[in-house]
Amino acid sequence: MGIDAGEQRGSIKIFPNPLSTQTVLQAENGLMNASITIYNCLGQTVKEMKNISGHSIILYRDNLPGGIYFLHLTQENKTILTSKLFISN
């Protein structure tokens, strides 16, 4: 089940969510030089990806512990998506 964020630029989906090892961020109209920042529940940055382009981005869990995170996607200094990201063990 993906989270659908209807934007003027098209929809963006994140699936699977919750994730165990990786998730896919799929942008209908594609991304150009976008950035993803993931925050923990305390608001601390735990992961960043910059200069992202394309329609489909794979986001790996790496060593993040299970829990609830917040994903913030920006492009051209504008917020494109803010979403909860659930990581299961």
N, C-alpha and C positions, 0 to 999 in steps of 0.2 A: 504494500500500500504506500503510494507516494504522497508527498505533500505538494499540493498544486498552488502556486502563487501566481494568480493572474495579474499580469503587468501590461503596460502599454507595449512593451517590447516582446510580448509573447509569454507563454507559460514556462515555468521552471519547476522541474520535479526532482525529488530526492528519493531514491529507492535502492535497496531496502532501508527502511527506517522503522524499527531499530536495526542496527547493523552489528555484526560480530567481528568482521575483519576489514570490510571495505563497503563503500556505498558509491552510487553513481549520481552525479548532479547533471541533469539533462536540461539544456536550454533550447527551447523551440527555435529561437532566432539566432542562436549562437552568442558567444561572449567574445569580447576583444579587449585584451589587456585588463582583465578583471582581477580582483583580489578576494580571497576567502580568508576570513579570520574566524577561529573557533575559540569561544570563551567557556570557562568552567562556570559552575554555579556561583562562584565568588566574583565573577567578572574579570578574572585573570586570563590573558591570552595564553592558550596552550598549543596552538598550531596556527601557522600562516602559510598561505600559498599566494604568490604574486605573479603577475604577467600571464594570467591564464587566458587562453583563447580556444575556441572550438564549441561544438554542440554538446559534447559529452565529456565530463571530467570525472576521473576516478579519484575518490578521496579515501586514503588508507587510514586505518585506525592507528597504526604504528604502536606506540606503547601507552596509549591513553587508557586509563582504568574505566571500567563500566560505570555508567551514570548518565546524567542529563547534561547536555552541552547546548550552547547557542551558536548557530552559524550565521555569519554576517557576510553577505556578498555585495561587493561594490564594483561599479564601473563608471569611469569618467567622473569620479568624486560624487557619485549618487548611489544611494542604497537601492539595490535591485531586489534583495531578498533578506529577510531575517526569519530564521526558523529554529525550532528546537531539533536537536539531534540526539537520538537515544542510542547509547552503546551498551550492548548486553554481553555478558561473559559466557 
